[in-house]
Amino acid sequence: MDACSRIGAPGEAKMVLISGYSGVGKSSIVEHVKRKLNERKIHFISGKFDQLQQATPLSAIDAAFNEYTNSVIQQGPQTTLEIQHAIIDIIDSDIGVLTE
C-alpha cells in the first residue's frame, strides 16, 4: 500500500507487482487501490495471471492493456485520438520496434 500512496505525481508512471498465495486477498487489494486511484482521476490498469493461460506468454500484461484500451475507447473518439498522439510522441523514433 505504501507504493500505491506515492502514485499520482505528474509525468510519472509506476508499476506495482503483487504476489502471494491463492486466497490471501491480492485481488481485493488491487480493487481497493483501483477505486481510490480512479477517485483521483489516475489511470490504473491491472492484469491477473491465470493458471489456465500458462501457455500464453505475458497474459497478465496483455489483459492489463486490453482493459486500458477498452477504458480509453469508452471515453470517446476525442480522448482516443489524444492518447494515440501522446503515445506516438512518447515512443517517437522507437515506433519501428513496435510495428515490425
ABEGO torsion letter per residue (X at the ends): XAAAAABGBBGBBBBBBBBEBBGAGAAAAAAAAAAAAAAAGBBBBBBBBBAAAAABBGAAAAAAAAAAAAAAAAAEAAAAAAAAAAAAAAAEAAAAAAAX
